[in-house]
């Protein structure tokens, strides 16, 4: 008798439903991976640049808020933009993905993806806010990653078939002095032009494996 796994066909080949589950899982892991790498990337080299406060990804053009003078651009695989806040031992991340598997999930689930692997979570606030003519889920929490206490400020937005992730993370003792800069950066984010197709949003080469 041929064995059939969950979502699978005989001989272990995934069915359409199985492939969707697999793709969603991979997409969720790809959204978490940059956060973990961000915390280990204090000395990473500069990768992406922002021109005159505008980030471009294929046909997608996004205005960003003011970049604090103390934020140093770094390269983090799987993230569009990342910065190191050396003074506060913190890091910030900006990433946008369009038409990726699983992005139709609620904002709360998409936020959960970003803190996958953390323990002892203490959510200080979580609320829905207007953001760039849509809604964002804004979450501030404390958690441990690999046993190290950290504090997170997270925005997750869905707009025009894309998911936007904005994250700031720092040790709890340093977090309050850096979160204001991040909030100003996040408040300035808005779309200048949107992709006319899924391919247009993905035309920039991805660094995902």
N, C-alpha and C positions, 0 to 999 in steps of 0.2 A: 504494500500500500504506500502510495506517495505521501510524504509528509507535507502539510500545509501550515506555515507559520501565520502569525497574526498579520493580516493584511497581505498575505502572500498567496502565491499560486504553487502548484506542484514544482518540485525541484528548487524551491526557495525564491523563485522570481516574484518580485512584488507586483501586486495588481495596481490598477489606477489609484484606488483608495490608499493602498499601502505606500505607493510612491509619494502621495500627497502628505501622509503622516511623516514619512522620512524627510521630505523636503522642508516641511514646517519645523521639524526638530533641528535640522541643520541650520535653518534660518535663525532660529532662536539662539542656538549656540554661537552663531556668527555675531549676533548683536551683543551677547555677553562678553565674548572674547576680548574686544577692544578695551572694555572696562578693566578687566584683569590685567591686561598688558599695560594699561595706562599707569597703574600703581607701581609697576616694576620698571618704568621707563624714565627714571629721573635724568639719565644722561643720554637719551636717544638723540639722534641727529635731526636737524630740520628737514621736513619733507615737503609739505604743501605751503604755498604762499597765498595770501589774500590780496587782491589788487584793488586799491582804493575802497576798502571795506566791503567788497563784493566777492562772493565765492561762486564759481561757475563749475557746473557738472553737466556736460553735454549741453542740452538746450535749457537746462535749469539754471537760473541766476538768482542768487539769494543775497540780500543785503544783511550785514551783520551789525550788531551793536559795537560800541567802542571797545577796542582791544586794550586792556590795561598795559601800562608800560612794563610792568613786571612779569607779564606772561611771555614765556619763551616758546616759540614753535618747536614741536617735536614730531617725529614720525611714529605712528602706531598703526600696525597692520590691521586693516579692517575698519579704520576710522577715516573720515574725510579730512578732518582737522583735529589737531590735539595740541595742547599747550601745557607747559610746566610752570607752576607758580612757585618758584624756588623759595621765596621769602616765607611762605606759609606751608611748604612741603605739600602743596596741593597740585591738582591737575584738572584740566578742563577738556571736554570732548564735544565735538559737533559732528553729527553724521546724518545723512539723508539717504534713504533707500526707496526705490520706486518699483512697484509691482513685484515685490518679493513675496514668497510663500508665507502665509500666516499673518500678513499685515492687516487683514480684515478683523483681527482679534480686538477686543475692547482695549481701551487705553490702559486699564489697570493690568491686563495681562502683558501688554507690551512693556510696561514699566517693570513688571516682575522679571521679565527676561533679562533686564539690565543689571539686576542684583542677584541673579542666579549664583549660588555657591556661597552666599553670605549667611551668617548665623546671628542669633541674638538680635534680631531686628527690632527697633523701636521707632515706629513712625510718629514723628512729631507733628506733621501736618500733611494732609493730602486733599487737594481741592481742584475743581475744574475752573479754569480761567479762560476768558476770551483771549485769543492769540492769533494775530494775522488773519482776521476774518473767519477763524475757526475756533475750536476749543482745544485747550491743552490740559493735560493732567499734570499738576505741579506737586511734587512729593519731596518732602524733607525728612530724612531719617538718619538714625545711627545704626550701625551694624558692624559685625566683625567679618573680615575676609582673611582667611588663614590665621585666625586668632588675633588679628590686629584691629583695634577699634578705629573706625573711620566714620565720617559724617558725609552724607550725600545730599546734593540739591539736583533734582532731576525734572526736566520738562520732556514730555512726549506729546507730539502733535501729529495728526493725520490730515493731509491736504493734497488734493489733486492726484490721488493714487500714490502718494509718497508718505513715508513715516520719517519724522524728524526726531532725533535724540539730542538733547543738550544735557550735559552732566558736569557737575563740579564735585570733586571729592577731596577731602583734606582731613588731617587728624582733628578730632573734636576741639582740642584746645586752640587750634589755629583757624578753624573753619569760620567763626564769626567775622574775623577781619578780612576774609577773602570772598565771602558770599555776596557782598554788596557789588563788587566788581563784576561777578558772574551775572547777577541779576540785571545789571545795566547792559551787559553783553547780550543776554537772552532777550531783553525787552526790545532790542533793536532789530531782531531777526524778522525779516519779511520777504516774501517772494516778489521778485521783480519781473520774472518771466517764467512760465511753466512749460514743461515738455508737451509737444503736440502728440507724442506717442510714447509708449513704454520704451522703445528703442532710443528715442531722443534723450530720455533721462538716463539711459545706461550707456550712452556712447563713449563716456570717459572710461578708460580701462579700469577694471576693478582690481583691488589688491587682495580680494578674498581668495583663499585656496580653492 
